[in-house]
């Protein structure tokens, strides 16, 4: 079967599985991956040791005999306010609100995309009679998905390092299938990837509150709010706490301000709509609720959710920082109750929680009274 017809069939399989976009790239040494070593040497990966895996330098190293990479994309943009729009509604009568990145409002995308990719592989096995290997990855293997997506024709790599599709924007989950099937021409003969349409725009760079985009197309993960709230396990650097604002899991700012997302389509998939639990939503969640979650409650609320990656201590640590940045003052709604809960965390014996709860209390202007008064408040 000619490659062109095979590619058409794979596009059909991806659409049948529910994907919005699909493309095929050769399992090659993409030019961008040649910069990976220098990026790592600058320490920009922080504590993410898995990024040092040598196999990330080429998809061909992920599987013996790999020849092609099928890249599928799924839109997760929901019809709710962006983080920059919702920031004006941070405080309410019910107390300050935090922000969970849009991609983590619903079900774990690893599972959602993984099942769809396996459906594509099942169709591949039914369609093509020869023996071949195929393996699916959704942020779970040594593949730099966004680079493969560029050479699969799904968009360009933007100044904020995200993949942007001219019509779909950047609210895209990416999943790949590495296979020994010969489906794409060599990189030297492949069609030119989509042109970079960022132009002179620097909105994403200018909007990053922590200065993580150190230059166009270069991210220092150690300063990225997504890294600080998810990957970092220890103490958040003091100088980065205030710039984090109300973020408790991930960050959407560089995508929220991107002009290419102004007309991005909205998904109707229920998987990515905000979860609700006991009257609480993961869209702009109640920070008092988050810092009051027990470890058992955390596991129940975030079972099957991307947020579980932060772990209980990490999420409460982040929520303490967000409360410290809320501007909540004595006498305002929920101030006394929140300070009482922060005082409990400060006395919990959990070093990380103690440190960040004390920081938040200081920011909220909390002055402990006599022991009997504190005990009564708690």
TIBAKE-567593 format. One line per field, with one value per residue (C-alpha): residue in one letter; x, y, z. Coordinates in steps of 0.1 Angstrom, whole numbers, plus 5000, padded with zeros to 4 digits. Example, Ala and Ser with C-alpha at 12.3 -4.5 7.8 and 13.67 -1.06 7.14 Angstrom:
# TIBAKE-567593
resn = A|S
u = 5123|5137
v = 4955|4989
w = 5078|5071
//
This chain:
# TIBAKE-567593
resn = X|X|X|X|X|X|X|X|X|X|X|X|X|X|X|X|X|X|X|X|X|X|X|X|X|X|X|X|X|X|X|X|X|X|X|X|X|X|X|X|X|X|X|X|X|X|X|X|X|X|X|X|X|X|X|X|X|X|X|X|X|X|X|X|X|X|X|X|X|X|X|X|X|X|X|X|X|X|X|X|X|X|X|X|X|X|X|X|X|X|X|X|X|X|X|X|X|X|X|X|X|X|X|X|X|X|X|X|X|X|X|X|X|X|X|X|X|X|X|X|X|X|X|X|X|X|X|X|X|X|X|X|X|X|X|X|X|X|X|X|X|X|X|X|X|X|X|X|X|X|X|X|X|X|X|X|X|X|X|X|X|X|X|X|X|X|X|X|X|X|X|X|X|X|X|X|X|X|X|X|X|X|X|X|X|X|X|X|X|X|X|X|X|X|X|X|X|X|X|X|X|X|X|X|X|X|X|X|X|X|X|X|X|X|X|X|X|X|X|X|X|X|X|X|X|X|X|X|X|X|X|X|X|X|X|X|X|X|X|X|X|X|X|X|X|X|X|X|X|X|X|X|X|X|X|X|X|X|X|X|X|X|X|X|X|X|X|X|X|X|X|X|X|X|X|X|X|X|X|X|X|X|X|X|X|X|X|X|X|X|X|X|X|X|X|X|X|X|X|X|X|X|X|X|X|X|X|X|X|X|X|X|X|X|X|X|X|X|X|X|X|X|X|X|X|X|X|X|X|X|X|X|X|X|X|X|X|X|X|X|X|X|X|X|X|X|X|X|X|X|X|X|X|X|X|X|X|X|X|X|X|X|X|X|X|X|X|X|X|X|X|X|X|X|X|X|X|X
u = 5000|5016|5025|5000|4971|4984|4986|4950|4938|4957|4940|4907|4916|4926|4893|4873|4891|4881|4913|4911|4944|4968|5001|5030|5067|5098|5115|5144|5169|5149|5171|5156|5167|5203|5199|5187|5222|5230|5196|5202|5238|5223|5203|5170|5155|5157|5149|5134|5160|5140|5147|5183|5173|5196|5167|5150|5175|5157|5124|5144|5160|5127|5121|5145|5137|5114|5107|5076|5059|5022|5012|4976|4962|4931|4916|4909|4898|4866|4841|4851|4871|4908|4931|4938|4901|4891|4919|4896|4872|4898|4882|4845|4823|4834|4871|4900|4902|4931|4938|4943|4955|4928|4942|4938|4901|4888|4900|4937|4946|4971|4942|4919|4945|4960|4928|4923|4959|4954|4922|4943|4969|4942|4930|4966|4970|4937|4946|4982|4991|5029|5045|5053|5058|5038|5039|5018|5031|5013|5040|5052|5082|5114|5096|5095|5059|5057|5089|5075|5042|5060|5075|5042|5027|5006|5019|5050|5069|5061|5081|5065|5078|5042|5030|5005|4981|4969|4932|4932|4955|4977|4951|4961|4970|4996|5000|5023|5026|5061|5061|5084|5059|5073|5048|5067|5094|5129|5132|5153|5125|5096|5073|5085|5069|5044|5060|5066|5038|5047|5062|5073|5048|5063|5030|5038|5073|5061|5032|5052|5053|5083|5105|5106|5108|5144|5144|5122|5118|5138|5122|5140|5117|5131|5112|5081|5050|5040|5073|5071|5036|5040|5075|5093|5090|5108|5105|5094|5121|5111|5117|5093|5064|5048|5050|5032|5000|4971|4983|4981|4986|5001|4998|4980|4992|5014|4986|4958|4976|4985|4966|4963|4941|4915|4895|4905|4877|4859|4857|4824|4842|4829|4863|4878|4850|4858|4852|4829|4830|4809|4799|4834|4847|4882|4876|4889|4888|4882|4916|4902|4888|4921|4942|4916|4918|4931|4955|4927|4903|4929|4932|4894|4889|4918|4916|4920|4930|4963|4964|4973|5008|5014|5007|4989|5018|5026|4990|4987|5021|5009|4976|4994|5014|4982|4965|4995|4992|4954|4956|4931|4931|4919|4882|4875|4853|4870|4902|4899|4889|4917|4943|4931|4937|4970|4980|4972|4994|5022|5020|5016|5052|5053|5084|5072|5037|5050|5073|5048|5019|5040|5049|5012|5002|5028|5014|4979|4989|4981|4993|4988|4970|4975|4976|4940|4929|4947|4934|4898|4903|4916
v = 5000|5034|5057|5084|5060|5047|5082|5089|5058|5068|5102|5084|5062|5092|5110|5079|5078|5114|5133|5168|5167|5141|5141|5118|5125|5104|5090|5113|5135|5167|5199|5213|5183|5192|5221|5198|5192|5229|5236|5209|5222|5256|5238|5248|5214|5219|5187|5169|5143|5123|5150|5139|5106|5102|5087|5121|5132|5112|5093|5065|5058|5051|5019|4996|4999|5029|5046|5068|5089|5094|5125|5131|5162|5167|5201|5207|5244|5249|5278|5294|5325|5325|5329|5365|5373|5354|5371|5401|5378|5365|5374|5370|5367|5331|5340|5340|5318|5300|5288|5253|5251|5245|5212|5198|5207|5173|5138|5128|5134|5106|5081|5099|5102|5068|5050|5068|5061|5024|5025|5039|5011|4985|4998|4998|4961|4953|4974|4965|4928|4930|4925|4958|4973|5003|5020|5048|5076|5105|5123|5089|5082|5097|5116|5154|5155|5191|5188|5157|5175|5203|5179|5161|5194|5202|5237|5257|5260|5293|5318|5303|5269|5256|5241|5265|5254|5283|5274|5253|5275|5259|5243|5209|5176|5157|5120|5099|5065|5054|5026|5005|5011|5032|5060|5092|5104|5111|5145|5157|5151|5159|5189|5221|5224|5251|5286|5304|5329|5345|5374|5403|5394|5391|5390|5356|5367|5400|5384|5357|5369|5349|5356|5320|5328|5340|5346|5338|5300|5293|5284|5282|5256|5264|5298|5284|5284|5250|5236|5253|5240|5205|5193|5210|5189|5212|5248|5273|5300|5330|5355|5336|5332|5366|5365|5331|5349|5326|5296|5263|5239|5248|5281|5293|5329|5326|5308|5331|5361|5345|5361|5327|5315|5343|5322|5288|5263|5250|5214|5197|5167|5162|5148|5182|5202|5213|5186|5194|5179|5187|5220|5229|5233|5230|5261|5290|5268|5280|5283|5277|5244|5234|5240|5222|5189|5160|5136|5111|5137|5149|5113|5111|5145|5141|5104|5102|5139|5154|5174|5142|5147|5176|5153|5164|5184|5201|5213|5226|5243|5260|5270|5286|5307|5316|5327|5348|5365|5370|5405|5393|5416|5414|5419|5407|5376|5343|5360|5346|5311|5310|5322|5296|5268|5282|5282|5245|5239|5260|5238|5205|5193|5191|5212|5223|5231|5249|5272|5282|5285|5309|5329|5332|5342|5370|5382|5382|5404|5377|5384|5355|5364|5348|5309|5307|5330|5310|5278|5292|5304|5271
w = 5000|4990|5018|5007|5010|5043|5056|5046|5064|5095|5094|5092|5122|5143|5135|5143|5177|5184|5177|5162|5143|5131|5112|5105|5108|5102|5133|5127|5145|5144|5143|5175|5195|5188|5213|5241|5255|5258|5274|5300|5307|5316|5343|5328|5335|5373|5391|5361|5357|5332|5307|5306|5290|5260|5240|5239|5213|5185|5183|5166|5199|5216|5197|5178|5141|5145|5112|5118|5144|5143|5162|5173|5189|5210|5219|5256|5254|5274|5273|5306|5315|5311|5341|5331|5329|5361|5381|5387|5405|5429|5462|5470|5501|5502|5504|5480|5449|5433|5398|5384|5348|5323|5312|5347|5354|5343|5338|5334|5298|5299|5302|5278|5250|5258|5251|5219|5207|5215|5193|5165|5170|5169|5136|5123|5131|5113|5083|5076|5072|5077|5111|5128|5162|5175|5209|5222|5244|5262|5282|5293|5271|5257|5230|5226|5213|5203|5181|5164|5160|5141|5116|5113|5100|5131|5137|5147|5180|5195|5215|5247|5235|5230|5197|5179|5151|5130|5135|5166|5187|5214|5237|5225|5241|5221|5219|5197|5183|5174|5149|5127|5098|5069|5067|5061|5037|5052|5069|5040|5016|5039|5033|5050|5085|5091|5091|5124|5126|5160|5141|5163|5191|5226|5246|5261|5272|5286|5305|5323|5359|5369|5339|5329|5292|5293|5255|5226|5223|5255|5288|5321|5338|5372|5370|5354|5376|5362|5373|5407|5415|5400|5396|5424|5456|5481|5491|5465|5462|5483|5454|5432|5456|5451|5413|5414|5422|5429|5409|5428|5399|5365|5347|5315|5313|5282|5263|5276|5261|5228|5199|5182|5210|5207|5182|5193|5191|5222|5231|5239|5255|5291|5301|5302|5319|5355|5382|5410|5445|5475|5460|5451|5415|5401|5381|5402|5434|5469|5486|5521|5508|5493|5525|5545|5526|5545|5526|5523|5510|5485|5471|5468|5451|5426|5418|5380|5378|5366|5399|5418|5404|5427|5457|5489|5504|5472|5465|5501|5499|5466|5482|5511|5486|5467|5499|5509|5475|5478|5495|5521|5551|5587|5590|5554|5548|5558|5571|5606|5595|5569|5594|5619|5593|5583|5619|5621|5591|5606|5637|5618|5620|5582|5574|5539|5550|5581|5561|5535|5560|5581|5550|5541|5577|5576|5543|5557|5586|5612|5647|5671|5703|5737|5736|5748|5720|5694|5706|5706|5670|5658
//
